[in-house]
Each structure stands twice: as C-alpha cells, then as structure tokens.
Amino acid sequence: MEPSNMTSITEILLLGFVYDPALEIVLFLLFLLVYIVTVLGNALIIVLIAIDSHLHSPMYFFLSNLSFIEIFMTTCVVPKMLANFLTKRKTISIGGCFAQSYFYFFMGSTEFILFAAMSFDRYLAICYPLRYPTLMTGTVCVKMVIGSWIGGFLFVFLSTVLKVRLPYCGPNVINHYFCDSAPLLHLACTDIRLIELIDFISSLFLLFGSLSFTATSYVYIISTILKIPSAQGRKKAFATCASHFTVVSMGYGISIFVYVRPSQTDIMSMNKALAVFSGILTPLLNPFIFSLRNEQMKEALRDVLNTIASKIKDG
C-alpha cells in the first residue's frame, strides 16, 4: 500500500505548556512581549548596520544575517504558539506542521554554519590583521553567507523529504508548543529507526563539525591575543570576540544536549524548556549581547537617536 493511502492524520494537536486558561493569558502576554522585543531588537541591528557606514565591515555583515535568521526562526514558532494560547482547539494542519518544522531547523542549521563563518572572520581579523582586508573581501563574505544558507537547506532537506513520505495514522498529539522534529516523527505508524539515525548523524555532523571549526578558530584567536604585549590591546581584541563567543556558547550547549541523542522522546518537559531558551529567549538576548557589549553598535545607536531628536526639535 502506498504511504499516501495509509495517511489518516490531517491535523495535529499541540499540547503546549499548560491547561489553565488564566495562566495561558499570562503566557500569551509574556511571549507576545518577548516576540515584539525580539523582532524589533534584531530589526534595529539590521537597520543600524545598513545605514551606518562605520558598520559596513564583514563582522557586521555576518551579524545582520544572524539577526535576520533570529527573526525568521522565532517567527516560525511564536505566532502560532500565541494563537494557540487564545484558542481551545490548539491544532495545526499536518502540512503546516512539516513546514514549521522544516523552516525552524533550516534556520537553526544555517545559524550554526554562520557561527563558524563568523569565528573564521574573527580569526583572520585578529591573527592576520594586515592581510585581513585582502583576505576577507566583500565577495568572500557574500560567498560564505550564501554557503551557510545552502548548507542549512541541505542539512534538513533529506530528512524532511523522508519524513513527509511516511504514513501518519495517529495518535495526532505532540507534547510540545511547536512541531519539533522528534515528536513529529514519532507520530508515524512505521519503523522510524533509519530516519532517527539519519537525524542523529546529521545533527552530530552539523553541530560538532561547526563547533570544532569554531573552537579551533578561538584557540588560535586566544593564543594570538595572549601574545599582545599591552593590556589595553588584549582587552580591545577580546572585546571584538566576546559577544560572538557568548552567543555561540549558548547556542551549541543547548542544541547538543537536546538534539544529539539517538532517541529524543525522553525528558520531553526538559526539552520544551530548553527549546524555549534556544528558540525564543536566545534570539531575544542576542541584540542586547551584541549591542550592549559593542562600542561601535552603541555609538551607531546614539547617532541615530541624536539625529531623530534633532529632527524632532527642528520640526
């Protein structure tokens, strides 16, 4: 029998977090605020980088792409989650579920490859400062970003195609607030061990491959910084890497714990909490991490605010 003839599920019930209507309203308001701040904060970074000529450098080009990914990834899950807080029937079509899962992990995979590209950029800037302008040209930056997007697309494409072709005949309940890969896969009424293995190997390769590249870059970066004779020079060099290192540490730590396991059906409550942190709170924190710890970003923001204030005053 063809898989399409065996498929009986047309929609999926997302259990979310709680069953208390009053608490759901509180969570709706909380996550709505988080979503608005996330979108506005990351959009502000993109705008500042676009309009301030002092930020037209490879590091900020990568950062603007990271901010775009954060907006896209958060938008994949939060609006539907907010809608479910306000409705009794918390369902999503099976096609919508696959689309949500695909784009969420597409963005996540692209982000990890971009982390590696950003660490390589910092490696060249600190270890080869004189050659950096000729090594990290605009063309090279664009190719690295395009490569990150293509790599993210390919990492989740095969697994998604295989999952879509499986028969899904119930139960149609996912104990999560979005269509996470593992709980969605376990709705299939067939042997899923091969796809679980493919997911495990691809996650292992993506996370540890990009992490190894990033870690190696930072080993050379730290080694070079420690050789700088002046304390002020070391402090300035560390400052250019601190924000990226903080975001990378959070992203890799949580994702490796959640997704690099042969089976991910256990400790689902913990997985939900960690998914909130990695998929919702980390994109919220990133603008603050990159702006509050970066003097050039703070200066660009002050310039924009001063310009707006002067125009209001003159008007």
Sequence and secondary structure as in RCSB ss.txt:
>XXXX:A:sequence
MEPSNMTSITEILLLGFVYDPALEIVLFLLFLLVYIVTVLGNALIIVLIAIDSHLHSPMYFFLSNLSFIEIFMTT
CVVPKMLANFLTKRKTISIGGCFAQSYFYFFMGSTEFILFAAMSFDRYLAICYPLRYPTLMTGTVCVKMVIGSWI
GGFLFVFLSTVLKVRLPYCGPNVINHYFCDSAPLLHLACTDIRLIELIDFISSLFLLFGSLSFTATSYVYIISTI
LKIPSAQGRKKAFATCASHFTVVSMGYGISIFVYVRPSQTDIMSMNKALAVFSGILTPLLNPFIFSLRNEQMKEA
LRDVLNTIASKIKDG
>XXXX:A:secstr
  HHHH    EEEE  S   HHHHHHHHHHHHHHHHHHHHHHHHHHHHHHH GGG SHHHHHHHHHHHHHHHHHH
HHHHHHHHHHT SS EEEHHHHHHHHHHHHHHHHHHHHHHHHHHHHHHHHHHSTTTHHHHS HHHHHHHHHHHHH
HHHHHHHHHHHHHHTS B S  EESSSS  HHHHHTTBSS  HHHHHHHHHHHHHHHHHHHHHHHHHHHHHHHHH
HT SSHHHHHHHHHHHHHHHHHHHHHHHHHHHHHSSS   SSHHHHHHHHHIIIIIHHHHHHHHHHHT HHHHHH
HHHHHHHHHHHHHH 
